[in-house]
Amino acid sequence: LLGVPVLAEENSGWYATGSIGASKISDLEYINTAGAKTGQKTTFDNGLGLELGVGYDFGSTRIEGIWSRGQSPGGTDKGSVFVTDTTIDSILLSGYYDFRSSKQWSPFVGISLGSTRVDHLNVEDSGFSYGLGIGISYKTSDTTEVYVKSTAIVTPELDTLKITNGTYGNGTLGVRFLF
């Protein structure tokens, strides 16, 4: 019905979500590593960012279980150029707040906690991670929302790779399907 506001409760229920876009892995500074000069960094080229997940929408708040991937096709490590993929996979539990106010456009903000696995130059490491996500969604139907989202994930420490505060960010375009 035209002119009748959509109530937030109509958004309640289980949903599936997926998005694709760009990813940027931050520069990494090695700590106490043989062969690395003090302050020497690894830099990464921009790559592909992906997210897949399921969640439950309570109306104004949502919880999601998400697999997030940041990828880089190459970069520079300890002064040497590399052209192999570096991948960062995170499994996250996220909570979001939607500023719906009974409108089709809905800005949102959220926090995430989880685990991240990094594969860089055939060395794998994993650790605890946390993150922040912000975005805006547009309700295209009673069961579908399209959104743009920016996510930043921080992994405070990776012992095998000898890095601290590794971060990556994804900027993605996605869709949510309410069941």
Salt bridges, closest charged atoms under 4 A:
GLU51 OE1 - LYS149 NZ 2.78
ASP57 OD2 - ARG100 NH2 2.73
GLU64 OE2 - ARG62 NH1 2.91
ASP77 OD2 - HIS120 NE2 2.83
ASP89 OD1 - ARG69 NE 2.71
ASP89 OD2 - ARG117 NH2 2.87
ASP98 OD2 - ARG62 NE 2.71
ASP98 OD2 - ARG100 NH2 3.46
GLU124 OE1 - ARG117 NH1 3.65
GLU145 OE2 - ARG100 NH2 3.62
GLU145 OE1 - ARG176 NH2 2.94
